[in-house]
C-alpha cells in the first residue's frame, strides 16, 4: 500500500541534495514501526505496521496495516507445554523459540511488503509474547520472553525490541499491566486544543479488563490517572460448553445463540451470588461459575442459547460495575486510587464530537453480541468497537506492542506504578540490533529526540 503522508515526496532526481534535505525534514515528523504479538494460547502471530506522528506523550497513531499468520499446531502445542512446565529441556525450548521466530519473520516480511518503497524507514519491530512466568517459594515472580529476538533480528534485518515485563519486574512491579499506557495513547481523548472527554474501554477475553482512560492533551507533567480493573471473562462459558458438548464447534455460533436466547433470572442470580462469595479470587470464581453453568446445562440441555444470552449479560454487568459509579458520587478526586469509583460515563451537558465514549475490544466471535448488550445497558453513551478509533486497526495487541517499542525509542517510561505495583517508572524493553544500516538509523532516531525533563525522584 501507499501511505498518504509520503505522497509529497519530491519526484526530482534522488541525488539532488536539496530534494533529499526536503524529504528528510518533512519525514522527520512521521515514523514507521512494526509490532508483533503472539496470542495467549499460541494460536497465531499478529503483526501491525504503524504510521505515527510525534514523540513521547505527543505520539499520535495515524494509520495501521495488519497481517497475521496461524502457528502450526505442533509448535503451538510445544509452546503451551513449555509455559505449563511440562517441557524443561533447554534444547527443546530453544528449538521451539527458533521455530516461532521463523513464523514471526514471515509476518514481518509481509508487513515490509506493505511498506513498499519505504521499507527502509521501518525503525524497529516491537515484540510481545505470553512468555514463561514463574513464582518461587518466597513469592518472587520471574519472566522470560519465549521468542528468539536475536534470530528474528538476524532474519528480518530490522532491530527488535522485546522483554518489556522484565524491567517492570526489576522495579518491583508485576509486569502484567503494561498495555494500560499504550491503550491510553491509542484510544483516549487527546485533543491538542481541549481534551475533556473521558473514555472507557472494556477488553473481553478469558479475563475481562475495564479501563478508565482520562482526557489529556499530553502537557501533564505526571502520568495520566489510568485505571484498570479485572473481572471474570468468557473462559468459563467456553470451557463449560467444551466439556459438556466436546464434539461441537461453538466458535461461529455464539452471536446467533445470543440473538435466539432468553435471560434466565435463576442462573443470573446464582452467578452474582458466586461473585459475592469470591469477589477477588478470579480463578476460584471461574471454577465456581463453570460448575454452576454445567449443572444448569445438565438439567436443561436444550437451553444453550439461554445460557449464552444470560452469560453475556452477566459479563457485561460485571465490566460496567467497575466503571459506572452510584448516582450519589460526584466529582473526581486528586489521587489515583480513588479515581475509578467517582468518574461518570454520563456527562449530559457535554457535546460529544469524537468517535466514541465507550469502547469495546472483543474477539470477533463475540463482538456483535457484546456491542449490542453494552448498548442496551448504557443507553445514552455511544458504544463502538475499539478498532474503529484508528484507521486500519483490527487487533489491538500488535499495535500495543508497537507503541511500547516507540516509547522505548523515545526514552519514555511505559509502566504505570499504581497499576503494576512498581516502585517507580522505568523505560521498558531490550534492543536486539538488526543489520548495521537499520541499527544506525535507530540510534540516530533516539539521539535526535530530546525527551521531556523528569522529576528528580523519578529519574534516580
C-alpha positions, -999 to 999 in steps of 0.1 A, spaced: 0 0 0 10 37 -2 9 57 30 -7 91 23 19 110 43 46 101 17 27 114 -13 45 147 -11 79 132 -16 100 151 -42 99 134 -77 132 150 -86 165 133 -90 172 114 -58 208 126 -60 196 162 -57 209 174 -23 181 199 -18 154 174 -26 169 149 -1 170 176 25 134 185 19 124 149 22 144 143 54 129 174 71 93 165 60 95 128 70 111 135 104 76 141 119 64 107 108 77 73 116 71 37 105 74 9 130 60 -26 135 46 -45 163 42 -83 167 20 -100 192 17 -138 199 -18 -148 211 -22 -161 247 -28 -197 236 -1 -196 208 -28 -198 181 -14 -171 158 11 -143 153 -5 -109 147 16 -81 132 9 -44 126 27 -18 105 21 16 123 25 51 109 29 76 138 34 113 143 51 130 173 71 116 201 66 106 237 33 118 252 26 136 220 27 104 200 -3 100 176 -12 69 156 -22 79 121 -26 46 102 -23 8 108 -18 -21 84 -22 -56 98 -13 -91 89 -14 -124 108 -3 -160 104 -15 -191 123 10 -210 143 12 -247 133 -4 -270 159 29 -289 166 47 -256 175 17 -242 194 14 -274 215 51 -274 223 49 -237 234 19 -244 256 38 -273 272 68 -250 279 46 -224 296 29 -251 316 63 -265 327 59 -299 310 89 -293 287 120 -282 306 149 -293 283 169 -263 272 174 -277 237 137 -284 231 128 -249 244 154 -232 221 141 -252 191 106 -241 197 116 -205 201 135 -208 168 105 -222 150 84 -194 164 109 -168 153 106 -181 117 68 -176 117 73 -141 132 98 -134 105 73 -143 78 48 -118 93 75 -91 93 82 -98 56 46 -94 48 45 -61 67 77 -49 49 60 -56 16 31 -34 27 56 -6 34 67 -8 -3 95 15 -12 95 30 23 106 -3 38 139 12 48 121 36 71 108 9 94 127 19 126 122 -13 146 99 -43 154 85 -44 188 78 -79 201 53 -91 227 46 -127 236 30 -146 265 64 -156 278 72 -180 306 61 -169 341 71 -185 374 68 -178 411 94 -191 435 89 -203 471 90 -168 486 66 -153 460 91 -136 437 78 -135 401 101 -141 372 95 -138 335 114 -150 304 104 -140 268 97 -171 248 107 -156 214 142 -157 199 146 -120 193 182 -123 183 173 -147 155 143 -126 145 165 -95 141 190 -115 121 164 -130 97 144 -97 92 173 -73 93 153 -50 115 161 -42 151 138 -60 176 127 -46 210 113 -71 234 112 -83 271 91 -54 284 79 -72 316 114 -79 328 122 -42 335 89 -37 354 96 -68 375 131 -54 383 115 -22 396 92 -42 419 62 -45 397 42 -75 384 49 -69 347 13 -76 340 -4 -43 332 19 -28 306 -8 -24 280 -25 3 300 -4 33 289 -5 22 252 -43 19 254 -44 55 267 -22 67 239 -42 49 213 -78 54 224 -81 84 249 -93 118 241 -60 137 235 -73 167 216 -45 193 214 -68 222 219 -92 209 246 -93 174 258 -124 169 280 -140 136 272 -133 107 295 -133 73 277 -138 38 289 -125 6 274 -137 -30 281 -114 -57 269 -132 -90 267 -112 -122 268 -105 -152 290 -103 -125 317 -122 -92 311 -105 -59 319 -122 -25 324 -101 6 318 -107 43 326 -88 65 301 -88 101 312 -87 130 288 -54 148 284 -37 170 258 -3 155 267 10 185 286 6 169 320 38 165 339 26 133 355 13 101 341 -24 102 334 -46 87 361 -54 55 341 -73 28 359 -76 -9 351 -98 -35 368 -100 -72 360 -131 -94 363 -141 -129 352 -142 -134 314 -157 -157 287 -134 -186 295 -159 -201 320 -186 -202 292 -162 -217 267 -147 -243 290 -182 -254 302 -195 -258 266 -164 -277 255 -167 -300 284 -205 -307 280 -205 -308 242 -170 -318 232 -179 -326 195 -195 -292 187 -175 -263 173 -191 -233 190 -169 -205 176 -193 -195 147 -224 -199 169 -221 -175 198 -237 -144 182 -266 -164 168 -272 -181 202 -272 -146 218 -299 -134 194 -320 -166 199 -316 -168 237 -336 -155 267 -324 -143 300 -326 -168 328 -331 -150 361 -323 -180 382 -289 -186 366 -280 -149 367 -288 -148 404 -266 -178 411 -237 -162 392 -240 -129 411 -240 -149 444 -208 -166 433 -192 -132 427 -202 -121 462 -185 -152 476 -152 -148 457 -150 -111 448 -113 -110 442 -102 -146 436 -108 -148 398 -96 -184 394 -119 -197 422 -147 -176 408 -142 -190 373 -143 -226 386 -175 -219 406 -192 -203 376 -182 -232 354 -197 -257 378 -229 -237 381 -233 -235 344 -226 -272 338 -252 -281 365 -278 -259 347 -270 -274 313 -273 -309 326 -308 -301 339 -317 -281 307 -296 -294 278 -317 -277 252 -312 -242 267 -277 -234 254 -289 -202 237 -304 -190 270 -271 -197 288 -252 -177 262 -276 -148 264 -275 -148 302 -237 -152 303 -230 -122 280 -255 -101 301 -237 -112 333 -202 -104 320 -213 -70 307 -228 -61 340 -196 -72 358 -175 -50 335 -197 -20 339 -198 -24 376 -161 -15 377 -167 18 358 -201 32 365 -205 49 399 -235 53 421 -256 85 414 -246 99 448 -210 101 439 -197 132 423 -165 149 412 -131 133 407 -105 132 434 -69 141 431 -53 107 440 -52 78 415 -65 51 439 -99 69 442 -104 77 406 -124 48 392 -151 49 418 -161 85 410 -158 92 373 -190 91 353 -198 79 318 -228 102 316 -217 139 312 -251 151 299 -241 187 293 -210 178 272 -213 180 234 -195 150 220 -177 155 187 -154 125 190 -159 90 177 -168 72 209 -170 74 246 -173 37 255 -151 13 236 -152 -25 234 -123 -48 224 -138 -82 220 -130 -113 199 -148 -114 165 -169 -145 176 -185 -124 204 -183 -89 190 -219 -82 178 -233 -98 210 -213 -77 234 -217 -45 214 -254 -50 215 -255 -58 252 -234 -28 262 -256 -5 241 -287 -18 259 -272 -14 293 -257 20 288 -283 37 267 -271 72 261 -233 69 256 -221 58 222 -207 23 222 -182 13 195 -156 -13 187 -121 0 198 -107 -9 164 -127 19 148 -108 46 165 -76 43 144 -78 38 106 -69 3 96 -66 -11 132 -82 -45 138 -65 -64 166 -52 -40 193 -24 -62 207 2 -58 179 -5 -20 180 1 -21 217 34 -38 211 44 -12 185 36 17 209 57 1 237 86 0 212 81 36 202 81 46 239 114 28 243 128 47 213 115 80 228 131 71 262 97 75 279 88 53 309 59 30 299 48 14 332 21 28 354 33 23 390 -1 22 408 -12 -5 383 18 -27 381 30 -22 417 64 -9 406 84 14 429 89 39 401 85 45 364 111 30 341 119 28 304 109 -8 293 124 -31 267 156 -46 254 170 -39 219 184 -66 196 202 -48 167 193 -56 132 215 -51 102 240 -22 107 221 3 85 189 -2 104 207 -1 137 224 32 129 190 46 118 175 36 151 204 51 171 200 84 151 163 85 159 169 80 196 197 106 196 178 133 177 148 133 201 152 152 234 129 136 260 109 158 283 126 166 317 117 143 346 113 149 383 145 142 402 128 114 423 116 97 391 150 100 373 171 84 400 
